[in-house]
Amino acid sequence: MYGLPKEFNSQADILNSIDYVNKKPQHKTELIRRLLDLKNTTTMLVLKNSSKDKDPEEQTQDDFEKVSDPNAKLFRLGFTVDKINQLLGGLGYVA
């Protein structure tokens, strides 16, 4: 593989991309964006217990709460949010 993979399918894809970007910094902003996207998709919206009796047509966004998604791609790849934050810090990203 040369360059950044189209999708991250393993930890090795991410770690190899970081090594690649350290050698070819012109792709750094793209990698940072993709890591941030991966990090920001670790939650899902779930209907609150107090709103379960409402008709679906009457439900609003306030009837849902954010919870951690155990099946998020970040977790399936074996990473944690803290590890991604460390990798972003190593790339020079400051939140």
N, C-alpha and C positions, 0 to 999 in steps of 0.2 A: 504494500500500500504506500502511496505517496500522497502527502497532504493530509488534510483532516478527513476522517471518515464521514460519510453522509449521515450515519446514525451511530450512536454509542451503544454497542451490544455487549460490552464487557468492560471490566476495570482496565484491562490492558489497552483498550481503545482510548480511554481517557488519558491514562498515563503516557502512552505513546504520543498522543496529541500534544501533551504538555512538553515532552521532549522535543517534538518537532517545532513547536512554537518558540521554544528557547533558541533554536537554530535559525528559524525563519520568522522573525517577529511581525511580519506584515499580516499574519493570520491571528494575532493575539486578540484583537477586539472580537473577532468571530467566535473564538474559543471561549472567551469570557462570557459573551452573550449566551452561548449554548449551555455553559455550566450554570449560569444564573437561571435560565429557563428550567433546567433539570432540578435545581434547588427549589424553585418557586412552584413546582407542581407536586408537592408532597402532602397536600391537604385535599380534602373533598368536602362537599356540603352534604349534611345529613339532616333530615327532618327532625325537629325538636319533638320530644315526647308530648309536650303541651299542645302541639299543633297537629297531632296525628288524627284527631277527630274532625278536623276541618276538611271540607271538600277541596279537591285539588284546584278548582277554579278560584277559591277564596284565599288560597295560600299566597303569601308574599315572601319576599326575600328575608324578612325578619323572622319567618318561621323555620329558617334553616340555620345551622351552626357549622363552623369549620371544625373538622377533626382530622387527625393524622391518617393518611391513607397508607395502610401497611403494604399495599401492592404497587406503590409508586415506583416508577422506573429507577429512581435513585437508590431505593432500598433493594430492589431486585438485582441491581448491579453490585451490591455489597458495600455501598457507601453510606455515610451518615451526613447530615447537614453540616456538622462540625468539620468533617474531613473535606467536604467541598469548600467550606470557608477557608480552610488551610491551603488548599490548592489555589483558590482565587487569590489569597494573600501572597502566595509564592509567585503568582503572575503579576503582582503589583496592583491588584484591584483593591480599592478601599471603598467600603460601603458608606 
